[in-house]
Amino acid sequence: MIAATQTIDLHYIKSSPITTHDGKMDSFTAQPVELRSGQTMTLTMTVKNLGDFSETVQVILKADNTQIASFTRSIAVGGTDVIVFDWDTTGFGPGVVRLNATALLTVESIGNMPDGTRSIWVLIRPKGDVNNDCTVNITDMALVGVAFGKRVGDIGFNPEADLNNDGAINIVDLAIVGSSFGQFS
C-alpha cells in the first residue's frame, strides 16, 4: 500500500506499434488424392498476407524431395492469393507420395524461414491398374479385354479401362496394362 504522502514517479514512454511481415500458407488441397501414374492432379494453394506490408511470397511445391514447381506472388496487406497447378504425375509412383507446399517470404533475412508448410499424402497407382487395387495383373488385362472395342456411350464401356483417356478401349489400353504388368504400389 502506498502512503498518502508518498510520491510516485511515472514516466510516459512513447513507442511505435511493432510491424510485421506475415505471409502464410493457409491451405493446400489436391484433387484427386488417388490416381494412376501419368494422370494429372490439380493442386490448390491459398496464401494469405496477415502482415503490415505488401509481401512477395515464394511458394515451393515438392513431391517427396523433388521440387515440382515454384511460384512467386505479390500479395497486398490483408490479401489472399489462390494458386492452382495441374501436376502431371508421370515419373512418380507407383506408391504413396508426400506433397509439400511451403510459403517463403523473400524479405526475411534469417535463412528465409518457411512461413507455413502444408502436406498431403497421395496414392499414385501403376498406369495399368484398371480395378484400383494398386496391382497390375491378369484381372486388369481381363477388364480391358471385356470392354475391348467399346467407345464412350457404348453399352459395356468401362472408363477405368480407357487408360489413355481417348474415349475408346483398344490395343493402346492393352499395351499400357502389358507395359506395367506386375507393378504394384
N, C-alpha and C positions, 0 to 999 in steps of 0.2 A: 504494500500500500504506500502511496505517495503522501507525504505530509503536506498540509495546506500551505506551508511557507517554502516548500522545495520548488526549485526552478528546473524545468526540463528543457534541454536544448534540442530543438527539432530542426533538421536541415532538409530542404527540398532538393531533391536530385532530379534533374530533367534527363529523361532518356528517350531515345527513339525506339519505335517498335522494331522488333527483330524481323527482318525479311528473310524469306527462304526460297530456295529452288526446290520444287517438289513435283516432278513429273513421275507418274506411276503407271505400271501395267495394271489395269483394272480388271480385265477379263481376257480369257483365251479359250476358244472353243474350236472343235473340229467336227466336220460332218462329211462322211460318216466316220465313226471311230473304228469300223471294221470294214476292210475291203481287200481286193486282190492286188497283188503286186502289178504295177503298171497302170492302175486306175488313179483317178485324180481325187484328192481330198481338199475340201475348202476349209481353210484356217482363218479364223476371225479373231483379231486382237483389238482391244479397246484400251487406249492410252489417255490418261487424264492429266491435266496440269492443275494441281492444287496449290501451287506456289504463288509468289508475288511478282514474278517476272514472266515474260513470254519465254518459252523454252524451245530449244532444239533437242528433240528426243530421238535417239537411235534405237531401233528395235531389231534384235538379232534372233533369228529362228534357227534352232538346231534340231536335228533328228539324231538321237543318241549323241555322239560327239561331233557330228558332221554339220557344219553350217550349211543351211539350205537357202537362206535368204537374209537380206538386211534392208531396212527401210529407215529413212531419215525424215522426220516430220517436224514442222514448226507449229507449236500449239500456243494459242493466246492464253492469258491468265483466265482461269476458270473454264477453259475449253476442253473439249474431248475430240479425239480423232479415232475413227474406226478404220482399221487396215484389214483388207480381205485379200487372201493369197491362195491361189489354186496350186496345190503341190502335187506334182506327178511323182508317184511312188516308185517309178522304175528305178531299179538298183537297190531298193530297200526290201528287207524281208526275204523269205517269209519269217515271221516271228513277231514278237512284241517289240514295239519301238517307242521310246520316250521322246516326246516332242517338248521342247522348252522354248518359251518366248520370254526374252529379257529386255527391259527398257533401261537405257543408259542416258544420263544427261550429259551433254557434251561440255557443259561449263564446269563440272565438278573436277577439282584438281587432285583429290585423294584417290588416285588409281581408277577414276571414272567408275565409281561404285555402282553396282546394279540397284535400280530403283523398282524392284518388283520383278520376280521371275515366276511365271506360271508354267505348270507342267501338265501334260496329258499323255496317257498311255493309249496307244492304238495297236490294233492287231492287223498285220498285213499277211494275208493268206497267200499260198502259192498261186501262180497265174491260172493253172488248170483246175483249181478246186471248184467244181460245179455245185456240190451239195453242201458246201460251207462247213465241212468237218475238219478243215485245216490239213487235209491229207489228199494227195492226188494219187488215185488208184483206179482199179477197174470199174468201180461204181461211177466215177466221173466220166470215164470213157463210155460206159453204157448209157448214161444220161444224155450225152451228146449224140450217141447213136440213135436213141429212141426219137429224138427231136430232129434228126438229120433231114435236111431238105425243107424244113419249115421256115416261114418268114413271119415277121411281125404281123399279127392279125389272123394267122392261120390257127386252126384248132390244133393243139399239141405243141405250139411254140413255147419254149421254155427260155425266158430271158436270162436265166442263170447259165444256160448252156451256150448263149451267144457271147463267147468270151472276148471277142474283139469288138463287140457293140456295133456291128454293121447291119443289124436287122435281119440277118439270115444265119441259120445253123448249117455249116458246110465244112469242107475239108480243112479250112483255116482253123476252125474251132477244135477239130480233132487233132490237128498238129500242135495246137497250144497245150492240150492235155498231154499229148505224147512227149512234148519237149520238157514238161515239168513232172512227168510221171515219177512217182516215188518220193517227191518232195513233201515235206510236212512242216508245220510251224508249231 
